């Protein structure tokens, strides 16, 4: 299962430092970062694609993180 997250942040550099520092907690939650993008037209918008090995752990991580200080949406995806 994968998760597509959209985060809107006013401080990309600060957000990125916090996100990178959170790597051990993502691993504990069974999450693997597959891809990260910045919106070409709205540079404060970040999109993440994560692989989730355990949905309940991933949901708990999402609740704790709350977008690292910015609004975040998350969608769980399955292959069609």
C-alpha positions, 0 to 999 in steps of 0.5 A, a space after each residue: 500500500 502507498 500513501 500520497 501526502 500533500 503538505 503546504 508549508 511556509 518554510 520549505 527548508 525548515 520543513 525539509 530539515 524536520 522531515 529528514 530528521 524524522 527518518 527513524 520514526 518513519 522506519 519504525 512506522 513501516 514507511 519508506 519514502 519512494 518519491 518527493 516532489 515540489 509543486 512547480 507553480 506553488 513552491 510551498 507545496 510538497 508531495 510525498 509518495 510513501 510505501 506503507 507496510 502497516 496501515 495502523 502504524 502509518 495512520 498513527 505516524 500521520 496523526 503525530 506528524 500533522 504535516 510538520 507544521 503545515 496543512 497536510 492531506 494523505 490518501 492511501 492507495 492500492 494498485 488497481 
